[in-house]
């Protein structure tokens, strides 16, 4: 019977994956033969595909396992990384995206070349490529493969050692994921991500629902009552200094890290650069922000449920909380679907990274190096070769993580700090100043790499790394503005408007953004001593009334007054065909 269950799981998983592949093929057939078609989905992505792809690119197996493990072992403080990202999606949708589309940029480094010079472009490409190829891509592939091994006991299934099973899983997962990126380009990635996103949403609702039923011995309401009335400190999102995410970090470096990720990180923003128009781009980015508000319920509450169910079982590691819950509550006939969704999340991050790394190499390294004009066919051929080379490199690098997981995982967690803050700093200065020269960006990048290395690896500085982000941001901002003051550009930079899509904004973007902020604040009120922690406070309802009264007033005012001003401000971005 066990063998039959395994067979049915694999067959149902393959069936769902085949369906995703077939739909992706049909949607992209004949549309990836040009540069824009391969790298930017023909600049024709709608809000649905943008939102679906951004969500699945962001949410990986590592988060599914890790966030639930954090909730099981600590509390909901780690939800800050997910929930407050909604603020960054608002800034991206309303401020960054109109400017990216107005300049018709294909990559972030392309904008930095336009604003500063080719050296700044090359420096950022190097930062991105090194991070993607040697850290981010292998770690995504490794963490996803580990999740599959833990959930479905692959060593027993294949009758192989753990190390051999891990290598087989990495190659299998990576090979299938690479197919979308290599042969389908960005649109295939976006379409497959959206379909898998629907599956993730279903699983995200189903697992906590079944978990609450199990917690209530067959009664959903009894399980919910236990969750909100017993050990309520597990529901606290206001992190202390001993928690994974202290509450104060939300207001310092976290907003910068999230803004880098959602506003400048190539493998996330690439699908927004392929938007059909600004309306669809803003819809997609803002909808992804709304989904982030659901993450605590889908990816952290199951960890709290697992705590109530298994707190006396002493799980070997908190990372086993979610896999254990899934094994216990999910019906066998849905295990194949769950495996397909889990793999879909891994594929999404992996193939998005491959596609973006190939885009950066082709458009910011290969094409500028060629003196003669490069045809679309040549670029696409180079992109496919680049994707295959990077995929093979990741197959070699990813298994090495199992030999020294603690040291390497530490490097992975802190590595992004080498380039996220200087990139967001130079982008902000580049967008909103006209006289700061390229020298300012170069000095800021070099300073950051040296200072961050000293603070993290040489000096024993007892400061949370998220606070270090904020400190370095302020210093680098001062460096760039100081250089701009003492050595300004002789001719102030002029943004050249080359938009290839309609730049009229979505008329509901502002009220949609205001409501999203209201949801974020409400979520923190709910998961705090004002809300469920320690029993509902007398201030809970008045706090929510105050928040939503403010939201309604601001939303009405935004439609009546701010929308016209916002449209006028976007119309003034850049000079059409400026010299």
Buried (B, 14 or more C-beta within 10 A) or exposed (E): EEEEEBEBBBEBBEEBBEEBBEBBBEBBEEBBEBBBBBBBBBBBBBBBBBBBBBBBBBBBBBBBBBBBBBBBBBBBBBBBBBBBBBBBBBBBBBBBBBBBBBBBBBBBBBBBBBBBBEBBBBBBBBBBBBBBBBBBBBBBBBBBBBBBBBBBBBBEBEEBEEEBBBBBBBBBBBEBBBBBBBBBBBBBBBBBBBBBBEBBBBBBEBBBBBBBBBBBEEEBEBBBBBBBEEEBEBBBBBBEEEBBBBBBBBEBBBBBBBBBBBBBBBBBBBBBBBBBBBBBBBBBBBBBBBBBBBBBBBBBBBBBBBBBBBEEEEBEEBBBBBBBBBBEBBEEEBBBBBBBBBBBBBBBBBBBBBBBBBBBBBBBBBBBEEEEEBEBEBBBEBBBBBBBBBBBBBBEBBBEBBEEEEEBBEBBEBBBBBBBBBBBBBBBBBBEBBBBBBBBBBBBBEBBBEBBEEBBEEEEEEEBBBBBBBBBBEBBBEBBBEBBEEEBBEEEBEBBBBBEBEBEBBEBBBBBBBBBBBBBBBBBBBBBBBBBBEEBBEEBEEBBEEBBEBBBEBBEBBBEEBBEEBEEEBEEBBEEEEE
